[in-house]
Amino acid sequence: MSFYAPRFWPTWLLLALLRLAILLPLRIQYALGRQLGRLLYRAIRRRRRIVEVNLELCFPEKSAPERRQMAIEVFENNAIGLLETANAWWSSTARFENRCTIEGLEHLEAAKANGKGILLTAAHYSTLDLGGFLLGQHLDFYAVYRPHNNPLFDHFICKGRNRFIKQLINNESSRGIIRNLRNGNIVWFAPDQDMGPKQSIEVPFFGIPAATVPSASKLARLGKAQVMIFAHYRSSEDGHYLLKFHPVMSDFPSDDEISDTTRVNIALEQAIREYPTQYMWVHRRFKTAFDGSDKAVRYE
């Protein structure tokens, strides 16, 4: 397979534009990202509908105008996230010096002192790759990832992430994850996407029944590991970032997989609520209905 085949030309163009964009000062990148996000909000109606439905389900206490503003911010943050991803892949660490605050480092140090592996459990934020880039300046960690459907983009994802991640682990390699946890390593993974009924159980997410992989419970048990919620945010509009470690989840795992997975979802929800529009609401989080009925959320 040749990456220079015509079907990859749009991907090459996107990568070239991202590579050029990060030559700009960060404040201009953020302004550019916001403008691009507003444009995408108006242009991509199908994806806008997904965001709007997710926000309506998860934030019923908000008014319609408030949720509309949230939806716009979701697109802005995702567009900025593209530029942050490019920075994570290609920028120097010096560019983000003094731009990161770490909270809860004492929780991480206490967990490391136990000598057990740590399952660093996170959500899909728009700062995903840059959060990993910043984390990699402070500790070695492994990360679970799903290969991208576009092999050229997947090549650059792996190459970029290998700058700051000790090793990527394919999400289908349970043995690799468990082996690293048993060896006392830190493994980052995000169990917050709808992977369908075969791999999931139905537990609440923001109070809505959602297909959720029970991986945290299973991996913690088999890997004899501790589970810690981790979050990463852009904490100011001028480009300061926050890495936040929560205490290790107590009495986890239990004998009840549903209870464990519910606890993880609640913890992730609490973390998302701190900066809710930085979460990737562009995914169809509630697309699966387990009983085959029309209970599945209709995004169309």
BELFENGI-V384006 format. One record per residue. D_FIRST is the distance of its C-alpha to the first C-alpha in whole Angstrom. Layout:
d_first: (D_FIRST & D_FIRST)
This chain:
d_first: (0 & 4 & 7 & 9 & 8 & 12 & 11 & 11 & 14 & 16 & 15 & 15 & 19 & 20 & 19 & 21 & 24 & 24 & 24 & 27 & 29 & 29 & 31 & 34 & 37 & 36 & 39 & 37 & 34 & 36 & 38 & 35 & 33 & 36 & 36 & 33 & 33 & 36 & 34 & 32 & 35 & 36 & 33 & 31 & 33 & 32 & 31 & 34 & 36 & 34 & 35 & 39 & 39 & 38 & 41 & 43 & 43 & 43 & 45 & 48 & 51 & 49 & 50 & 48 & 48 & 47 & 44 & 43 & 44 & 42 & 39 & 39 & 39 & 36 & 34 & 35 & 34 & 31 & 30 & 32 & 30 & 26 & 28 & 29 & 26 & 25 & 28 & 27 & 24 & 25 & 29 & 32 & 34 & 37 & 36 & 37 & 40 & 43 & 41 & 41 & 43 & 43 & 45 & 46 & 45 & 48 & 46 & 43 & 46 & 48 & 45 & 43 & 47 & 47 & 44 & 42 & 39 & 38 & 36 & 36 & 35 & 34 & 33 & 31 & 32 & 31 & 31 & 29 & 27 & 30 & 32 & 30 & 30 & 34 & 34 & 32 & 35 & 38 & 36 & 34 & 32 & 29 & 27 & 26 & 23 & 21 & 17 & 16 & 14 & 12 & 10 & 10 & 14 & 14 & 13 & 16 & 18 & 18 & 18 & 21 & 23 & 23 & 25 & 28 & 27 & 28 & 25 & 23 & 24 & 21 & 24 & 24 & 25 & 29 & 29 & 28 & 30 & 33 & 33 & 32 & 35 & 37 & 37 & 38 & 35 & 35 & 32 & 31 & 30 & 31 & 32 & 33 & 30 & 31 & 29 & 30 & 33 & 32 & 31 & 34 & 38 & 40 & 42 & 43 & 41 & 43 & 45 & 43 & 42 & 38 & 35 & 35 & 33 & 36 & 34 & 36 & 39 & 37 & 35 & 39 & 41 & 38 & 37 & 41 & 40 & 42 & 40 & 41 & 40 & 38 & 38 & 37 & 38 & 38 & 42 & 43 & 42 & 42 & 39 & 41 & 39 & 41 & 39 & 41 & 42 & 44 & 46 & 45 & 45 & 49 & 49 & 45 & 44 & 47 & 47 & 46 & 43 & 43 & 46 & 43 & 41 & 43 & 44 & 41 & 40 & 44 & 43 & 40 & 42 & 44 & 42 & 40 & 43 & 44 & 41 & 40 & 39 & 36 & 35 & 32 & 34 & 31 & 30 & 31 & 33 & 36 & 34 & 35 & 38 & 39 & 41 & 39 & 42 & 41 & 42 & 38 & 38 & 37 & 35 & 35)
